Amino acid sequence: MNTLYQLLHKKLHFFIAFLFVFGTNVEADKNLQVTDERPNIIVIIADDMGWNDIGYNNEKIQTPNLDKLAFRGIRFNQFYVYSTCSPSRVALQTGQNPATFNVFGPLGSTTEVEPKDMLLTFGLKKAGYNTHLSGKWHIGDEPEHRPLQYGYDSTYGYLRGQIDPYTHRYKYGNYVTWHRNDQFIDEDGHVTKLITDEAIRVIQEHAKKDNAKPFFLHIAHHAPHFPHNSSPKWIEPYEQIFDDPWRQHTAATITQMDYEIGRILDVLEATSERQNTLIVFMSDNGGQKSWGAPIDEYNGRYAPHTTLGDNTPFRGWKTDLYEGGIRVPAFVNWVGKIPEGSKIDSPVHVLDLAPTLLSLANSDLMSDDRLEGKNLWPFITREKSQSELNDRLFYWRQSDTRAIRENAWKLIAQGDSLTNAELFNIKDDPLEHYEIGDRYPDKRDQLLDLIREWEEWNILEE
């Protein structure tokens, strides 16, 4: 009994210190004022889009629509996600660290995430929003784990990742994953256009209704994930820009996605919804280096993609916990509500989106104690100084690798025993060139202890 008491006391002490020092819970934001207008909300996610895969970071990439949205909104210069797809998607829609649900990488047919955990979707529904998904789900494909069960009024796209852009089949043979409202269907067309067509249908249907509720539209694109199969019109503009043909193909998928996003903006204008629609754009993780095209994937139809994403100038790739794997392009746009051409240079996180959006929707769940992020709206509108975002703690786990960031300090370690620990100072060394654990052993040990404490308190028993 004494041992149990000590353990609980230790956990309570850590939990209180965690909230007080790092402020990752939204408790301090409960009394913030919210805008009187409840916007439509569109969240667009690219798949495997690296830091240098968007025009405003790399002039070689043609993304005029995304660039215009970014420059007329607010860009996040340190926007963190997780290093693979499912964890970032879980974090967005639950507002909770995916490791809490033992999500440490891409999910298969099942998940430990339950409908009650989806604080964003159900919180928006509770606030009177209609909720829609078009595109990639990747949080389980068994009937009980499909998106209609998790707070969506309509669903369309694909339940598993890694589909063929034209057949829409999962990579292993004829595994069907394309669906409408959680029921499998067959459909012709390129995945990027089909996802956009559905998003346009949702907006147009909304516009036809008198006194329609505001809508939440989650658009989860396939681009620029492999395998690539874009038409020549998207590839040809890059033939004089990149010598590498697979870099041409990757850039082509991004420009094709940008064009389709432009179609959505046109429909918002045509339906007079543009002024009252907040748009969030992000990637789910950093770019992937290459793909070997195993013979058992996609019936062997594709050649190896020797070059895919570009995370320059950052170190690392998708699945890594270096900056290149978890730091991605992201911005928020709302015409007339956000200072144009602004940036937030302090670190922010995908976990911050749920409390921010729930606050704008004036949802009761904006003050749910399970939310781990921070309401960004006062920082976006400059009511608060972005420097207040610096003193926070972030935790990542990808497979058997852990990482933690405290202020400017970041530590990456391997396995349950946390070996091969690497310590960096992201403020002084954002490219992670210099491992400094031997110079700062006390800081290294402190961060290792924080990882152990976080996992002891938060991760479900397997």
N, C-alpha and C positions, 0 to 999 in steps of 0.2 A: 504493500500500500504506500509506503514511504517513497519507493522508487517511482511509482506511478505519479504520485503528487509532485515529485521533483521534475519529472518529464513534462507534465502539464504546465507547471509553473514556468519552466524554461521556455516552452512554446509560447505561452502567453506573453512573457517578457519580450521575446523576439518579435512577436506579432505587433505589440504596441510600439516597439522601437522602429520596426519596419514602416509603420504608418506615419509615425511622428517625423522620422528623419527623411524618408524618401518620398512620401506623399503620393504613392501610386494608386491609392484608393480615392474614390470620388467624394468621400465624406465632406471634405473641405469645400466642395463645389455645390452642395445641396441648395444653398441659399442664393445662388447666382441668378440674376434676372435673365429671362429668355426673351427672344424677340416675339412681338405680338403676332407676327405672321408665321404660319407654319408652312414651310416650303415643301413642294415636291422634292424628293431626294433620289438622285441617281448615283449609284456607286459603280464605277467601271474598273474592272481588274484585268490587266494584261497578264499573260502567262509566260513567265521566264524572261521578262524584259529587263535588261541590265541598265545600270546607271547611265551608260553612254549610248543607249539605244533609243534616244528621243531627241528631237531636233534642238530643244533649248539647251541641251548639254553637249550636242554633237551636230554641227552644221551639215555634216554629210548625210544625216538621216532626215528624210522629208516627212515631217509631221505638222503641217500647217495648222490643222484644226486643234490639235493638242497644244501646240505652242501658243496659239491665240488664247485658249482657255487658261493656260498657265500664267501668261503675262497679264491677263485681265483678272486674275485672281491672286491667290497667295501660294507660293511654292514652299515646300518643305525641303530644306537642304540636308537635314539629317532625319529622314523618315525610315524607321526600322520595321521590318516584317520578320518572318521566320524563313529559314533557308530552303524550305520546300513548300509545296502548294497547300496540302490539307491543313497544316498547322496555321498558316496565315488566314485561311478561310474560316477555320474554327474561331480564331481570335477575333476576326471582324464581327462575326454573327453572335458570338456568346459574350464578347467583352471580357473574356477570361483567358488566362494563359493556357494554351492547348496542352501543355504538360500536365495540367490539373486533371485532364481526362485521358492521360497516357497516350496522347497523340504526339509522337516524336518523329513523324515522317508521313509520307503518302499513305492514305488509308485504302483498305480493300473494300470488301462487301459489307463489313460491319463496323461499328464504332461504339465507344463508351459515352459519347456525347448524347444526351437525352433531350427530348423536346423542351423540357423545363429549363434547360441550360441556355436556350437561344434568346438571350435577353434583348437583342436588337430587334429581331423580327416580331416577337410577341409584344415587346414594348411598344413598337410602332403600331401594331394592330390595336393594342389597348388604347392608344392615343387616337384611334380613328382612321388610321392609314390603310389603304389597300396595298398589298405586298405582292411583288412579282419577281420571279427569277428567270433570266434568259441566259443560258450558257452552261458553264461547268459547275457542277455541284461538288463532287469528290469528298463527301462526308458520309459515305456508305451507300450501297445500292440495293440492299434488301428492302422489301416493301415497307417495313417499319422504320427504315432509315432514309426514306426519300423525302424531298423537300416539302411536300404538302403536309407532312406530319410535323414539320419544324417551323411552321408559322407563315408559309407562303400561300396566297390565294390562287396563284397560277404559277405553273412551272413548265419550263421548256429547255431542251438542250441535251446535255449528256451527264450521266451519273458518275461515270469513271473518268479518269484522266487518260491522256495518251491515245487519242482517237485519230483515225485517218480523216483528213479534212474533207474528203468527198464521200467515202462510204459510211463515215460516222461510226465505224466499228472499233471496239477496243483493240489494242495492238495484237492480242493473241487470237488469230483466226476470225471467226464470225460471231464473236461475243457481242450481243446487242446491248447498247447502252443509251441510244438516242430515245428521247421520250417527250411526250406532252402530258402534263398533269400526272406525272409519275407512271404513265402507261407507255410501254415501248411502242415505237412507230418506226416506219421506214420513210425516208424523205430524200429527195434529190436536191443537190446544191452544195456550194462551198460553205463550210462551217461559219466563216466570218460574216458572210451575207445573211445566212439563215438566223443567226443570233440577233443581228441588227433588224431584220424583218420582224421578228417577234417583239423586240423592244418598241419598234414603231407602231405595231398593232396595239400594244398596251397603251401607248400615249394617245393614239387616235381614238381608241375606245373610251378612254378617260375623258377626252374632250367632248364627246357626244353626250355625256351625262349632265343633266342639270344638277347644280349643287353637289357636284362630285366631291368625294373625300380626297384629300391629298394622297399621293401615291409614293411608295418606295419601290424603285426599280433597280434590281441588282443585275448588272450586265457583266458576265464573266467570260471574257474572250478566250479563244484557243491560241491566238497569235501572241508572241512569235514562237510558240512551242513546236518542236519537230513532230512529225515529218513535214517537210515543206512541199507544197504542191500548188503554188500560185501561178496564175496565167502569165504569159510573157509580158503583157502590158505593165505589170507591176515590177517585173525583173529588169526590163530594158533600161529604165532610167539609171540603174546602178551599175551597168556594165562598164561605164567609163569612170566610175567612182571607186569601185573595189575590184582588185585583181582576183581575189578569192571568189569563186562562183557560189560557195555556200554562204559567204557573207552577203553576197548579192541577194540570195534567196531569203535570208533572214531579214534583211532590210526591206525587201519587197513585202513580206507578211506584215511588217509594222506599218508601212505606208498604206497598204490595203485596209488595215484596221482603222487607221486614221481617217481614211476616206469614208468608211462606214460610220464612224463617230460623227463626221460632218453631216451625214444624212439624218442622224438623230437630232442634231442641233437645228437643222432646217425644219424638221417636223415640230420641234418645240416652238420655233418662231411662228410657223404656220398655224399652230393651234393656240397661239397667245399664251403659252405656258412658260416661255423662256425666262421671263422676269421673276417668276416665282418658283424657280427650280434651282436647287443647289446641286452641284455636280462635284463628286469626288473622283479623282483618278489615281491609281496606284498599280504597281506590279506586285505579284504574290511572292516573289523572291528574286534574287539576282539571276543574271544570265547564265546559261549552261555553256560549258566550253565546247563540247562536241558530242556527237552521237555515233556509235559504231554500227548501227543498223544490223543487229543480230538476225540470222536467217529465219528464226522462229517468230519474228515480229512483222506484222503487216504482210504476212505471206511472202516475205522476201522481196517485196516490190520496190523497196527504196535502197539507194546507195548510201554509204556512210556520209554523214554530214560532218565534215572535218572542222568546220568553224560555225559557231552559232552566235551566242550573245557577246556583248562587250561591256564589261564592268569598269573599264578604265575611268579614273586612275587607281581604283581600289584593288586591293589584293583579294584573290579568291573567287570562287564560282558557286553556283547553285550547290546546295548541300553543305557548303562550308559555313563556318561561323565567323570567318573574317568579314570585313566590311563589304566586300564584293558580293557575298552571298545573302546579306541581310539588309543592305542599305540601297534603296531603290528610288526612282523618280516618283514623285507624288505631289498633288496640289488639290486645292479646293477653289471652286468658282461659284459665285452667286452674284449676278449682275446687280450693281447698285448697293450691295450689302457688305462687300469685302473691298478693302483698299486695293486698287489695281497696282500691279507691278511690285507687290510686296513679297517678302520672304520671312520665314521663321528659320533662323540658323541654329537654334537650340534643338536638342534631340527630342523627337516625338515618335510615337509608336502606333502601330495598327490598333493596339488596345485602346487608344484614345478616341477612336472613331465612334464606338458605340455610345459612350457617355455624351459625346459632342452632339451626335445626331438625335439621341433621345432627348437631350436638353432642348434642341431646336423644335422638336415635335411636342414639347411640353408633356412628355410621358411620365407617368408615375414611376416607371422603372429607372428614370435617370438617377435616382438616389438609392438604387439597389446596392447593398453592401458587397455583392459578389463582383461588381464591376471593378476592374483593376486599373483602368486607365484614368485619364484626366480630361475634363471638359476643356476643349481647346478654343471654344468660341470667344471667350474674353481675350485670349491672346491673338486670335485672328483679327478681331475688331480693335485691338490695341487698348482695350480697357485695362489690361494687365501687361506687365513687362514680360517679354519672353524669357528673360533671365531667370524667372521663377521656375522655368521648366528644366533647368540644368541639374538641380539636386534631386535626382530620382535614381531608382534602381531598376534595371532591366535584366531579365533572366531568359536564356534560350537553352533548349535541348534539341539536338538533331541526332537521332539514333543514339549512339553512345558518346557523343561529344556534348559538353556543356560550355556555356559562356555566360558571363555576367558583366554588366557595366554599372559602375557607381561613379557619377559625375564624369570626369574625363578618363577614369581608370577602367580598363577592360581586361578581363582574364578569360582565356580559353583553356579547357582541360579535357582529358580523355578518360572515359570509363567511370565506373562506380568509385574507383580508387583515386580518380582525379589526378592522373599522372601526366607527365609532359606538359605541365602548366606553362602557358605563355602569357606574360603581362605586357600591356601596351598602355600608352597615354594617348588617347585619341585626339585630344586637343593639340598636343605638340607633334603627334605623329599619326595623322589620320590614315596614312597609307600602310601602317603597320609594318614598317621596315625594321624597327628596332625592338627586340624583346628585352625587357628591362627587369625581369624578375630577380636577378641576382643583385641588382642595385637597390631594389626595394623589397626585400624578403618579407618584411612585416606587412606591407600592403598585399603582397601575393598571398600570404597565409590568411589574412583577414578575408579576402575575397573567396578563397577556397572554403573557409568556414561559412560564409554567407550562402554559398551554393548548397552546402550540406544542410544548413538550417532551412533554406527555402524548400528543398526536396522533402525534408522530414515533415514539414508543416503542410505542404501543398499537394504532393503527388498521391493519387489513389494507390492503395495497395493492389499489386498485380496478382 
